[in-house]
């Protein structure tokens, strides 16, 4: 058999042997012609030198595709699997067309998984904060309060990682930095005006479960989770306009921005819900994400409500009990850590064991 194989190889590869100018592109074309002619035995030896060096990435993908089909025809399944695994390492996003590609190759492809075990991403965007008042407090009759809260803008910067359970589900962890703000207006004692703006800086660390579906280059997703909000700094700017109707005079009271860290609960929990989509660029992705998050408890440290004298007496301001809602839009980049591998059949039971052993590579 070796002699016959050598003779066939010699006859069909004579130009390649004696011509130093022979290019690997020509070799790939020759391998394709031999495949179409049914000369399968010559193809592996023909392609091997150029697979080591000389072929571009798209050409290596085609060469491994050709080798996979060749070994299937030669009834050498292990070498067919090895060639297809090399193909997936060249292009982890490679997908066969089940209607056009040979059924035996489609069957072979289903023995492999290319879903990244881990995915990393980074992004940034803007957010909008709104206020839910839980209880109203004030220096005058709160029953006649004319207070009004306004939404404020901020930014967020985030990095994250996801552990992919399968092609559809992943668990994510996402530390992020944020700024957020909101404002407040009120009329006190019938005629006095009060303006208040609060700016916050902090970090959030959510964990979430994400569901996704892939459609060609676009992968839409939805997720929900829970996290810890760490408020590192809160400042307030207040303006109080004291009016005297008898003299038609105004006495505005303003001052520097006040630090109100002692009036805020610094550690809070929150829930989040979001939707978005990844768009493939090469072998990475860009993403667009819309998210809601809501702090689950009062942000005001109630025992210190009346302990800030400038608040209480200079500006006639008393904190309402309140929760914050945040709406964020982010864009960013995703780096999947591809690891094409053969699916290992096993009888291991239990979610954790399945998770740890999923997609283990056969050696």
DAJOJO-V805220 format. One record per backbone hydrogen bond with DSSP energy under -1.0 kcal/mol. NH is the residue of the N-H (numbers start at 0). CO is the residue of the C=O. If there is no record, write none. Layout:
NH&CO + NH&CO
This chain:
4&0 + 5&1 + 6&2 + 7&3 + 8&4 + 9&5 + 10&6 + 11&7 + 12&8 + 16&12 + 17&13 + 18&14 + 21&18 + 26&22 + 27&23 + 28&24 + 29&25 + 30&26 + 31&27 + 32&28 + 33&29 + 34&30 + 35&31 + 36&32 + 37&34 + 38&33 + 39&37 + 45&41 + 46&42 + 47&43 + 50&46 + 51&47 + 52&48 + 59&55 + 60&56 + 61&57 + 62&58 + 63&59 + 64&60 + 65&61 + 66&62 + 67&63 + 68&64 + 69&65 + 70&66 + 71&67 + 72&68 + 73&69 + 74&71 + 75&70 + 79&75 + 80&76 + 81&77 + 82&78 + 83&79 + 84&80 + 85&81 + 86&82 + 87&83 + 88&84 + 89&85 + 90&86 + 93&90 + 100&96 + 105&101 + 106&102 + 107&103 + 108&104 + 109&105 + 110&107 + 111&108 + 112&340 + 118&161 + 119&334 + 120&159 + 121&332 + 122&157 + 123&330 + 124&155 + 125&328 + 126&153 + 127&326 + 128&151 + 129&324 + 131&322 + 133&320 + 134&320 + 143&140 + 144&141 + 147&184 + 149&182 + 151&128 + 153&126 + 155&124 + 156&176 + 157&122 + 158&174 + 159&120 + 160&172 + 161&118 + 162&170 + 163&116 + 164&168 + 165&168 + 169&209 + 170&162 + 171&207 + 172&160 + 173&205 + 175&203 + 176&156 + 177&201 + 178&154 + 179&199 + 181&197 + 182&149 + 183&195 + 184&147 + 185&193 + 187&191 + 190&188 + 191&187 + 192&240 + 193&185 + 194&238 + 195&183 + 196&236 + 197&181 + 198&234 + 199&179 + 200&232 + 201&177 + 202&229 + 203&175 + 204&227 + 206&225 + 207&171 + 208&223 + 209&169 + 210&221 + 211&167 + 212&219 + 214&217 + 217&214 + 218&277 + 220&275 + 221&210 + 222&273 + 223&208 + 224&271 + 225&206 + 226&269 + 227&204 + 228&267 + 229&202 + 230&265 + 231&200 + 232&200 + 234&198 + 235&257 + 236&196 + 238&194 + 239&252 + 240&192 + 241&250 + 243&248 + 248&243 + 250&241 + 252&239 + 257&235 + 259&233 + 262&259 + 263&260 + 264&298 + 267&228 + 269&226 + 270&293 + 271&224 + 272&291 + 273&222 + 274&289 + 275&220 + 276&287 + 277&218 + 278&285 + 279&216 + 280&283 + 283&280 + 284&333 + 285&278 + 286&331 + 287&276 + 288&329 + 289&274 + 290&327 + 291&272 + 292&325 + 293&270 + 294&323 + 295&268 + 298&321 + 300&262 + 301&299 + 303&300 + 304&301 + 306&303 + 311&307 + 312&308 + 314&309 + 316&310 + 320&134 + 322&131 + 324&129 + 325&292 + 326&127 + 327&290 + 328&125 + 329&288 + 330&123 + 331&286 + 332&121 + 333&284 + 334&119 + 336&117 + 337&335 + 340&112 + 342&110 + 353&349 + 354&350 + 355&351 + 356&352 + 357&353 + 359&356
